Amino acid sequence: MSYCRWSSDNYSCDVYAYETEWGFQVHVADKRYVGDIPSLPDILKVSNSEFFEAYKRQMEAIDKAESRKIGGEYDGKSFGYDTLEELLEGLLDIRSKGYLVPDWVFGVIRDEISV
């Protein structure tokens, strides 16, 4: 299961964080798109044709978009964590360095910790 992923989070996330059989893995992007990338609607709340049209608009914008180096200390690095608590702290650290990690990701992880 992935907690966040740059492409599936409408390109508003600089990390790909997921669970593995050995713990949790985080990869940090070294580039991000410049400008606005259209968001995709919730696939469960729109028709297939509406979703497909939104997807086409997003892909067209990506094809035209420029990407630039992020320029942070963690560009292109990967991190492994044994526990959800370590994952949470790691992502908080990554975000403190200027990388984009959506707020909701921290809520999901905190919810899992409290179970």
C-alpha positions in Angstrom: 0.0 0.0 0.0 1.3 3.5 -0.8 0.7 6.4 1.6 1.5 9.0 -1.1 2.9 9.0 -4.6 3.9 12.0 -6.7 1.8 11.0 -9.7 -1.3 9.6 -8.0 -1.5 12.7 -5.8 -1.9 15.1 -8.7 1.8 15.8 -8.8 1.5 17.7 -5.5 3.8 15.4 -3.6 7.6 15.1 -3.7 7.7 11.6 -2.1 6.6 8.1 -2.8 6.0 6.4 0.6 4.8 2.8 0.8 4.9 -0.3 3.0 7.1 -3.3 2.1 7.5 -6.7 3.7 10.5 -5.2 5.6 8.9 -2.0 6.8 8.4 1.3 5.1 10.2 2.9 2.1 10.3 6.5 1.1 11.8 7.9 -2.2 12.3 11.6 -2.5 11.9 13.3 -5.9 14.7 15.4 -7.3 12.5 17.4 -9.7 9.0 18.8 -9.7 6.7 20.2 -12.4 6.5 24.0 -12.7 3.1 25.5 -13.0 -0.4 24.2 -12.4 -1.2 20.6 -13.2 -5.0 20.0 -13.3 -6.3 17.7 -10.6 -8.2 14.5 -11.2 -11.6 14.1 -9.6 -12.4 11.3 -7.3 -13.0 8.4 -9.7 -15.9 7.1 -7.5 -17.8 10.4 -7.7 -17.8 11.1 -11.5 -18.6 9.2 -14.6 -15.9 7.3 -16.5 -16.1 9.8 -19.3 -15.6 12.7 -16.9 -12.7 11.0 -15.3 -11.1 10.2 -18.7 -11.5 13.8 -19.9 -9.9 15.1 -16.7 -7.1 12.5 -17.1 -6.5 13.7 -20.7 -6.2 17.3 -19.6 -3.8 16.3 -16.9 -1.6 14.3 -19.3 -1.6 17.2 -21.8 -0.5 19.6 -19.1 2.3 17.2 -18.0 3.5 16.8 -21.6 3.9 20.6 -21.9 5.1 21.3 -18.3 8.7 22.1 -17.5 10.3 20.3 -14.6 13.0 21.8 -12.5 15.4 20.4 -9.9 14.0 20.8 -6.4 17.5 21.6 -5.0 17.0 20.3 -1.5 19.4 18.1 0.5 17.3 15.0 0.1 16.8 15.2 -3.7 16.8 11.7 -5.2 17.4 10.0 -1.8 15.6 6.9 -0.4 14.9 6.1 3.2 13.8 2.9 5.0 11.9 2.9 8.3 11.0 -0.1 10.5 7.9 1.3 12.2 5.0 3.7 11.4 6.3 6.0 14.1 9.7 6.2 12.3 7.9 6.8 9.0 5.9 9.6 10.5 9.0 11.3 11.9 10.9 10.7 8.7 8.2 12.3 6.6 7.9 15.3 9.0 11.7 15.8 8.6 11.5 15.6 4.8 8.7 18.1 4.8 10.7 20.4 7.1 13.4 20.5 4.4 10.9 22.0 2.0 9.6 19.0 0.2 5.9 18.6 -0.5 4.1 16.0 1.6 0.3 16.4 1.8 -1.2 17.0 5.3 -3.6 14.2 4.9 -0.7 11.7 4.8 0.2 12.4 8.4 -3.4 11.9 9.5 -3.5 8.5 7.8 -0.3 7.4 9.4 -1.4 8.7 12.9 -4.7 6.8 12.5 -2.8 3.6 11.8 -0.5 4.2 14.8 -3.5 4.6 17.1 -5.1 1.3 16.0 
